[in-house]
Amino acid sequence: MSEVLEGRTAAGRGVRVRFSANGIEEITDAPSAPDLLLIPGLVDIQLNGYGGLDVNDPSRPASDLPDLVRALWGQGVTTVYPTIISADDATTTTLVKRAAAARGTDPDVAYGVPGLHLEGPYISSAEGARGAHDPAVIRDPDADEFDRWQAAADGAIAIMTLAPERTGAIEFTRHLVKTSRTGSGVVPSVGHSLATAADIHAFAAAGGRLSTHLGNGLPAQIDRHHNPIWPQLTEDTLTAGLIADGHHLPADTFAALVRAKGPGRCVLTSDAAALAGCAPSDYRTAVGGAVTVGSDGSLRLQGTPYLAGSGASLLDCLRWATGPGGLPLETAVTMATTTPADLLGLHDRGRLEVGARADLVQLTSTPDAAVGDLATVVVNGRFIA
């Protein structure tokens, strides 16, 4: 049975969208459509958890991933790549097996989680560059180890963040490009790295396609010219992931990165941690240990100024990007929907087009035309809220 939703696109066009479980069936002009923003469901390619739910803690219930998928619907996120950070072999194997099991038994997870993102352990161990990752488990790339993880994940690992300067990283990048159940290859991403320009260019030539949270995962002080940021900006094959939570990147830095890279080569990511959406207080987590949720929504290693992931959802990031971040609404929406979907080969998601999956989000507008509150969420043709 077909359903209908009306609203105004990010470009301001009033539309009437007819859809079903088969996808978007028709889009017609509706000049009298309500003053509600109607956009595709958000696509988050980097998220460790939300609302106390954690995909990195093997002691947590196996229901955390299914619960996370459904919790994110309340933030307008209909597609997510759960991100597992640096851990020992046994822990990573356990976590990817758990994700594979959830994808195999829960239709909502199978649909909402097209793949997994491994952030480490093949990253820099240098202070500052490694962030909150445990230095005891950081190591050089191991193709055999990765292949075991991919088998345990039933082929679901879709993104791999690594440091190109590590021994064997370029050969490993080539291996990733060839390794996929679907034949499309794993997306290699540079992050938590002190790579030289030569390392970055070699990584891109080997098949690198993404920059994990560009501008972060670095020491507070770096050489003004010889640092990993500039070569990543110049490599057109690399799409820049940007954490638009208002804490990881100052507004001017965010704007400069988008302008230098070009909006078409940028995606918004939340990098949300398990404590995102939790009340301000001190907590203990599997990743980061003692973490403080600040009154401003930031997550910091307790007693330090260092960030411990993001406390924002991708919807929060969309609001910031179109507010202090200074992006036009249509540009920011594309960076949170179409661009990440295309990067991962999901050409039937992240867009308002006939034939696309019916993942739809309807939002109110504030008096100053900013992104407001969530009004309606449709996931794969089904009304959720």
MOFENFEN-V735297 format. One record per pair of residues at least 12 apart in sequence whose ideal C-beta (glycine too) atoms are under 6 Angstrom apart, sorted by the first residue. I is the first residue (numbers start at 1). J is the second residue. If there is no record, write none. Layout:
i->I j->J
i->I j->J
This chain:
i->2 j->18
i->2 j->20
i->3 j->19
i->4 j->18
i->5 j->17
i->5 j->360
i->6 j->30
i->6 j->33
i->7 j->33
i->7 j->36
i->7 j->38
i->7 j->362
i->8 j->33
i->10 j->39
i->10 j->329
i->10 j->330
i->10 j->333
i->11 j->330
i->14 j->30
i->14 j->31
i->14 j->33
i->15 j->27
i->15 j->30
i->16 j->28
i->16 j->30
i->19 j->358
i->19 j->381
i->20 j->381
i->21 j->381
i->23 j->355
i->23 j->356
i->23 j->357
i->23 j->358
i->24 j->354
i->24 j->356
i->24 j->358
i->36 j->362
i->36 j->375
i->37 j->363
i->38 j->362
i->39 j->333
i->39 j->361
i->40 j->337
i->40 j->350
i->40 j->351
i->40 j->352
i->40 j->359
i->41 j->78
i->41 j->359
i->41 j->361
i->42 j->76
i->42 j->77
i->42 j->314
i->42 j->336
i->43 j->79
i->43 j->337
i->43 j->340
i->43 j->341
i->43 j->350
i->44 j->77
i->44 j->80
i->44 j->270
i->44 j->314
i->45 j->81
i->45 j->269
i->45 j->340
i->46 j->83
i->46 j->117
i->46 j->269
i->46 j->271
i->47 j->80
i->47 j->83
i->47 j->270
i->47 j->272
i->48 j->83
i->48 j->273
i->49 j->273
i->49 j->274
i->50 j->71
i->50 j->272
i->50 j->276
i->50 j->277
i->51 j->71
i->51 j->277
i->52 j->278
i->53 j->67
i->53 j->68
i->54 j->274
i->55 j->82
i->56 j->84
i->56 j->85
i->56 j->286
i->56 j->287
i->57 j->286
i->58 j->91
i->58 j->94
i->62 j->98
i->65 j->99
i->65 j->102
i->66 j->102
i->66 j->106
i->66 j->109
i->69 j->108
i->69 j->109
i->69 j->112
i->73 j->377
i->73 j->384
i->75 j->313
i->75 j->315
i->76 j->315
i->76 j->361
i->76 j->374
i->77 j->314
i->78 j->359
i->78 j->379
i->79 j->112
i->79 j->349
i->81 j->115
i->81 j->117
i->82 j->116
i->83 j->117
i->83 j->119
i->84 j->118
i->85 j->119
i->85 j->120
i->85 j->133
i->86 j->120
i->86 j->121
i->86 j->133
i->86 j->137
i->86 j->138
i->87 j->137
i->88 j->137
i->92 j->149
i->93 j->152
i->96 j->149
i->96 j->152
i->96 j->153
i->97 j->152
i->99 j->116
i->100 j->153
i->100 j->154
i->100 j->156
i->111 j->380
i->115 j->156
i->115 j->158
i->116 j->156
i->116 j->157
i->117 j->159
i->118 j->157
i->118 j->160
i->119 j->161
i->120 j->133
i->121 j->137
i->121 j->138
i->121 j->139
i->122 j->141
i->122 j->162
i->122 j->166
i->123 j->138
i->123 j->163
i->123 j->192
i->124 j->163
i->124 j->192
i->124 j->193
i->124 j->194
i->125 j->138
i->126 j->194
i->128 j->219
i->129 j->192
i->129 j->194
i->129 j->218
i->130 j->192
i->131 j->192
i->131 j->217
i->132 j->288
i->132 j->308
i->140 j->166
i->140 j->167
i->140 j->168
i->141 j->168
i->141 j->169
i->141 j->172
i->143 j->172
i->143 j->175
i->155 j->181
i->159 j->187
i->159 j->189
i->160 j->176
i->160 j->186
i->160 j->188
i->161 j->189
i->161 j->191
i->161 j->212
i->163 j->193
i->164 j->190
i->164 j->195
i->164 j->199
i->164 j->203
i->165 j->195
i->165 j->199
i->170 j->202
i->170 j->206
i->173 j->188
i->173 j->203
i->173 j->206
i->173 j->207
i->173 j->208
i->174 j->206
i->176 j->188
i->177 j->207
i->184 j->345
i->187 j->209
i->187 j->210
i->188 j->207
i->188 j->208
i->189 j->210
i->189 j->212
i->190 j->203
i->190 j->208
i->190 j->211
i->191 j->212
i->191 j->217
i->192 j->217
i->193 j->228
i->195 j->228
i->197 j->231
i->200 j->231
i->200 j->232
i->204 j->235
i->204 j->237
i->204 j->238
i->210 j->239
i->211 j->232
i->211 j->238
i->211 j->240
i->211 j->241
i->212 j->241
i->213 j->241
i->213 j->243
i->213 j->271
i->214 j->232
i->214 j->240
i->215 j->249
i->215 j->257
i->216 j->248
i->233 j->260
i->233 j->261
i->239 j->265
i->239 j->267
i->239 j->343
i->240 j->261
i->240 j->266
i->241 j->267
i->241 j->269
i->242 j->266
i->243 j->269
i->243 j->271
i->243 j->310
i->244 j->268
i->244 j->317
i->244 j->320
i->244 j->321
i->244 j->325
i->245 j->310
i->245 j->312
i->245 j->317
i->246 j->320
i->247 j->298
i->251 j->324
i->251 j->325
i->254 j->325
i->255 j->326
i->263 j->331
i->266 j->335
i->267 j->335
i->267 j->339
i->267 j->340
i->268 j->317
i->268 j->321
i->268 j->335
i->268 j->336
i->270 j->310
i->270 j->312
i->270 j->313
i->270 j->314
i->270 j->317
i->271 j->309
i->271 j->310
i->272 j->310
i->272 j->313
i->273 j->299
i->273 j->309
i->275 j->293
i->275 j->299
i->276 j->311
i->278 j->293
i->280 j->293
i->280 j->295
i->281 j->293
i->282 j->302
i->288 j->308
i->290 j->302
i->291 j->308
i->297 j->311
i->298 j->311
i->299 j->311
i->314 j->336
i->318 j->332
i->318 j->336
i->318 j->371
i->319 j->371
i->322 j->371
i->323 j->370
i->337 j->350
i->338 j->350
i->338 j->351
i->358 j->378
i->358 j->381
i->359 j->379
i->360 j->378
i->361 j->377
i->362 j->375
i->362 j->376
i->363 j->375
